[in-house]
């Protein structure tokens, strides 16, 4: 239609009408494809993430982080230092802002937060065993099958980290990239 319009064989209004209808059909087909992709994401996760990664290509600058002084943090090492500072003893999380699911319901008023072993066990049992190997090198299936053995030590580690405001050194070795 574009070539016909350029050669003068059709009017501009006809060309615009056909182009508009074509764009509408493309949008509808794309919406149907995405809906079908989301509907069957549990059955075909690889295709879903492949599509998402193709959409993201070329969009590397997600957002910026600011340090305490309001300066822009850009380098990976600076981001690691920034996130490390968040876990220092200077910051505290009030009880109503705690991560959902990790905090037990029983505690003294204004007392320390308690991360219960049962809650950690429930979270481990809800891991998806079909996911890929995690960054720490432990497959989710292993963590799920060993939930009874892992829940106590993990709850102790999380509790100590919460109370002291410190993170184990091994957790600081990863390169952190924020996703906003």
Secondary structure by P-SEA (a helix, b strand, c coil): caaaaaaccccaaaaaaaaaaaaaaaaaaaaaaaaaaaaaccccaaaaaaaaaaaacccccccccccccccccccaaaaaaaaaaaacccccccccccccccccccccccccccccaaaaaaaaaacccccccccccccaaaaaaaccccaaaaaaaaaaaaaacccccccccccccccc
